[in-house]
Amino acid sequence: MQEKSMDALHVSWYRIRLRNLLGEDLGPLNAQELEQLEHQLETSLERIRSTKTQSLLAQLAELQQKEHMLVEDNRGLKKKLEESSAQVAVAAAAAWGWEGGAGGGHNMEYPSRGVASQSDAFFHPRIQHTPTLQIGYNSIGSMGLNHVGSDPSQNVNSNAFHLGWMI
């Protein structure tokens, strides 16, 4: 019976202590008890902050590791893309009978549009490029290269055009 009464006293004391920790029933406490309560709350708050900081640092380390793996994967994919692009270019040149180098073959250079390459857009998806959709042809005259004069010898490229999809 005595154990039950002791347990009941402990439960009662813990309930009062819990209410005190929650900021309730602080009136009957003296200054020393209030200071102890304040110290206990500060210590608990420091432990909570420390635990949260450790958790955030662990998450940060995990995210940095994932970032490193993604960067490595990205490098590998970029290398594969460059290799396959080179193979496609070689196959296209062979299919059209173009020979590279100084062998007298057709060396065609395509004009640059001043837009970032597609591979850059692939590896930086947050950067949004908005290429212009070109249907039909673009007259060279729209680029300021078309000069029509009275002399027919000056009318070079007067009917020239290029297809946007061929570039």
TORKOL-4160 file (C-alpha; in steps of 0.2 Angstrom, whole numbers, padded with zeros to 4 digits, m for minus):
167
<pt num="1" X="0000" Y="0000" Z="0000"/>
<pt num="2" X="0014" Y="0012" Z="0004"/>
<pt num="3" X="0022" Y="0009" Z="m0013"/>
<pt num="4" X="0005" Y="0014" Z="m0021"/>
<pt num="5" X="0005" Y="0030" Z="m0012"/>
<pt num="6" X="0023" Y="0034" Z="m0016"/>
<pt num="7" X="0020" Y="0030" Z="m0034"/>
<pt num="8" X="0004" Y="0042" Z="m0033"/>
<pt num="9" X="0015" Y="0055" Z="m0026"/>
<pt num="10" X="0028" Y="0053" Z="m0040"/>
<pt num="11" X="0015" Y="0054" Z="m0053"/>
<pt num="12" X="0008" Y="0070" Z="m0045"/>
<pt num="13" X="0025" Y="0078" Z="m0044"/>
<pt num="14" X="0028" Y="0074" Z="m0062"/>
<pt num="15" X="0012" Y="0081" Z="m0067"/>
<pt num="16" X="0015" Y="0097" Z="m0058"/>
<pt num="17" X="0033" Y="0098" Z="m0065"/>
<pt num="18" X="0026" Y="0096" Z="m0083"/>
<pt num="19" X="0013" Y="0110" Z="m0080"/>
<pt num="20" X="0028" Y="0121" Z="m0074"/>
<pt num="21" X="0038" Y="0116" Z="m0089"/>
<pt num="22" X="0023" Y="0121" Z="m0100"/>
<pt num="23" X="0023" Y="0138" Z="m0091"/>
<pt num="24" X="0007" Y="0134" Z="m0080"/>
<pt num="25" X="0005" Y="0135" Z="m0061"/>
<pt num="26" X="0021" Y="0146" Z="m0059"/>
<pt num="27" X="0014" Y="0156" Z="m0045"/>
<pt num="28" X="0018" Y="0145" Z="m0030"/>
<pt num="29" X="0037" Y="0143" Z="m0036"/>
<pt num="30" X="0050" Y="0153" Z="m0027"/>
<pt num="31" X="0064" Y="0162" Z="m0036"/>
<pt num="32" X="0077" Y="0148" Z="m0034"/>
<pt num="33" X="0064" Y="0135" Z="m0042"/>
<pt num="34" X="0060" Y="0147" Z="m0056"/>
<pt num="35" X="0079" Y="0149" Z="m0060"/>
<pt num="36" X="0081" Y="0130" Z="m0060"/>
<pt num="37" X="0066" Y="0128" Z="m0071"/>
<pt num="38" X="0074" Y="0142" Z="m0083"/>
<pt num="39" X="0090" Y="0132" Z="m0083"/>
<pt num="40" X="0082" Y="0116" Z="m0087"/>
<pt num="41" X="0072" Y="0124" Z="m0101"/>
<pt num="42" X="0088" Y="0132" Z="m0108"/>
<pt num="43" X="0098" Y="0115" Z="m0107"/>
<pt num="44" X="0083" Y="0106" Z="m0116"/>
<pt num="45" X="0083" Y="0119" Z="m0130"/>
<pt num="46" X="0102" Y="0118" Z="m0132"/>
<pt num="47" X="0100" Y="0099" Z="m0134"/>
<pt num="48" X="0086" Y="0101" Z="m0147"/>
<pt num="49" X="0095" Y="0114" Z="m0157"/>
<pt num="50" X="0111" Y="0103" Z="m0157"/>
<pt num="51" X="0101" Y="0088" Z="m0162"/>
<pt num="52" X="0093" Y="0098" Z="m0176"/>
<pt num="53" X="0110" Y="0105" Z="m0182"/>
<pt num="54" X="0117" Y="0087" Z="m0183"/>
<pt num="55" X="0102" Y="0081" Z="m0193"/>
<pt num="56" X="0103" Y="0096" Z="m0205"/>
<pt num="57" X="0122" Y="0093" Z="m0207"/>
<pt num="58" X="0119" Y="0074" Z="m0211"/>
<pt num="59" X="0106" Y="0079" Z="m0224"/>
<pt num="60" X="0118" Y="0092" Z="m0231"/>
<pt num="61" X="0132" Y="0079" Z="m0233"/>
<pt num="62" X="0120" Y="0067" Z="m0241"/>
<pt num="63" X="0114" Y="0080" Z="m0253"/>
<pt num="64" X="0132" Y="0085" Z="m0257"/>
<pt num="65" X="0136" Y="0066" Z="m0260"/>
<pt num="66" X="0121" Y="0065" Z="m0272"/>
<pt num="67" X="0126" Y="0081" Z="m0281"/>
<pt num="68" X="0144" Y="0074" Z="m0284"/>
<pt num="69" X="0136" Y="0058" Z="m0291"/>
<pt num="70" X="0125" Y="0068" Z="m0302"/>
<pt num="71" X="0139" Y="0079" Z="m0308"/>
<pt num="72" X="0149" Y="0063" Z="m0313"/>
<pt num="73" X="0134" Y="0055" Z="m0321"/>
<pt num="74" X="0132" Y="0071" Z="m0331"/>
<pt num="75" X="0150" Y="0071" Z="m0337"/>
<pt num="76" X="0148" Y="0054" Z="m0343"/>
<pt num="77" X="0132" Y="0057" Z="m0352"/>
<pt num="78" X="0140" Y="0073" Z="m0360"/>
<pt num="79" X="0155" Y="0063" Z="m0366"/>
<pt num="80" X="0143" Y="0049" Z="m0373"/>
<pt num="81" X="0133" Y="0063" Z="m0382"/>
<pt num="82" X="0148" Y="0071" Z="m0389"/>
<pt num="83" X="0154" Y="0054" Z="m0395"/>
<pt num="84" X="0138" Y="0049" Z="m0403"/>
<pt num="85" X="0136" Y="0067" Z="m0411"/>
<pt num="86" X="0153" Y="0064" Z="m0419"/>
<pt num="87" X="0149" Y="0047" Z="m0425"/>
<pt num="88" X="0132" Y="0054" Z="m0432"/>
<pt num="89" X="0142" Y="0068" Z="m0441"/>
<pt num="90" X="0155" Y="0056" Z="m0448"/>
<pt num="91" X="0141" Y="0044" Z="m0454"/>
<pt num="92" X="0131" Y="0059" Z="m0462"/>
<pt num="93" X="0147" Y="0064" Z="m0471"/>
<pt num="94" X="0150" Y="0047" Z="m0477"/>
<pt num="95" X="0132" Y="0045" Z="m0483"/>
<pt num="96" X="0134" Y="0061" Z="m0493"/>
<pt num="97" X="0151" Y="0057" Z="m0499"/>
<pt num="98" X="0160" Y="0071" Z="m0491"/>
<pt num="99" X="0178" Y="0069" Z="m0487"/>
<pt num="100" X="0186" Y="0079" Z="m0473"/>
<pt num="101" X="0203" Y="0087" Z="m0473"/>
<pt num="102" X="0213" Y="0093" Z="m0488"/>
<pt num="103" X="0209" Y="0079" Z="m0500"/>
<pt num="104" X="0198" Y="0091" Z="m0510"/>
<pt num="105" X="0182" Y="0085" Z="m0503"/>
<pt num="106" X="0167" Y="0096" Z="m0499"/>
<pt num="107" X="0170" Y="0106" Z="m0483"/>
<pt num="108" X="0154" Y="0114" Z="m0478"/>
<pt num="109" X="0153" Y="0125" Z="m0463"/>
<pt num="110" X="0137" Y="0130" Z="m0456"/>
<pt num="111" X="0133" Y="0147" Z="m0450"/>
<pt num="112" X="0132" Y="0150" Z="m0431"/>
<pt num="113" X="0115" Y="0156" Z="m0425"/>
<pt num="114" X="0123" Y="0163" Z="m0409"/>
<pt num="115" X="0112" Y="0152" Z="m0398"/>
<pt num="116" X="0119" Y="0140" Z="m0385"/>
<pt num="117" X="0121" Y="0123" Z="m0392"/>
<pt num="118" X="0108" Y="0110" Z="m0388"/>
<pt num="119" X="0120" Y="0100" Z="m0378"/>
<pt num="120" X="0122" Y="0115" Z="m0366"/>
<pt num="121" X="0103" Y="0116" Z="m0364"/>
<pt num="122" X="0102" Y="0097" Z="m0361"/>
<pt num="123" X="0114" Y="0098" Z="m0346"/>
<pt num="124" X="0107" Y="0114" Z="m0339"/>
<pt num="125" X="0088" Y="0111" Z="m0339"/>
<pt num="126" X="0085" Y="0126" Z="m0328"/>
<pt num="127" X="0091" Y="0138" Z="m0341"/>
<pt num="128" X="0077" Y="0140" Z="m0353"/>
<pt num="129" X="0082" Y="0143" Z="m0371"/>
<pt num="130" X="0068" Y="0149" Z="m0383"/>
<pt num="131" X="0074" Y="0145" Z="m0400"/>
<pt num="132" X="0064" Y="0152" Z="m0415"/>
<pt num="133" X="0054" Y="0140" Z="m0425"/>
<pt num="134" X="0058" Y="0143" Z="m0443"/>
<pt num="135" X="0046" Y="0136" Z="m0456"/>
<pt num="136" X="0049" Y="0138" Z="m0474"/>
<pt num="137" X="0065" Y="0148" Z="m0478"/>
<pt num="138" X="0074" Y="0163" Z="m0472"/>
<pt num="139" X="0079" Y="0175" Z="m0485"/>
<pt num="140" X="0097" Y="0181" Z="m0484"/>
<pt num="141" X="0090" Y="0198" Z="m0487"/>
<pt num="142" X="0083" Y="0197" Z="m0470"/>
<pt num="143" X="0101" Y="0196" Z="m0463"/>
<pt num="144" X="0106" Y="0211" Z="m0473"/>
<pt num="145" X="0116" Y="0201" Z="m0486"/>
<pt num="146" X="0104" Y="0203" Z="m0501"/>
<pt num="147" X="0109" Y="0218" Z="m0511"/>
<pt num="148" X="0098" Y="0221" Z="m0527"/>
<pt num="149" X="0105" Y="0234" Z="m0538"/>
<pt num="150" X="0103" Y="0239" Z="m0556"/>
<pt num="151" X="0119" Y="0229" Z="m0561"/>
<pt num="152" X="0115" Y="0211" Z="m0563"/>
<pt num="153" X="0132" Y="0206" Z="m0558"/>
<pt num="154" X="0128" Y="0214" Z="m0541"/>
<pt num="155" X="0113" Y="0203" Z="m0539"/>
<pt num="156" X="0123" Y="0189" Z="m0532"/>
<pt num="157" X="0112" Y="0180" Z="m0519"/>
<pt num="158" X="0097" Y="0189" Z="m0524"/>
<pt num="159" X="0087" Y="0173" Z="m0524"/>
<pt num="160" X="0097" Y="0164" Z="m0511"/>
<pt num="161" X="0089" Y="0156" Z="m0496"/>
<pt num="162" X="0093" Y="0143" Z="m0483"/>
<pt num="163" X="0081" Y="0131" Z="m0474"/>
<pt num="164" X="0081" Y="0134" Z="m0455"/>
<pt num="165" X="0079" Y="0115" Z="m0452"/>
<pt num="166" X="0095" Y="0111" Z="m0462"/>
<pt num="167" X="0106" Y="0121" Z="m0451"/>
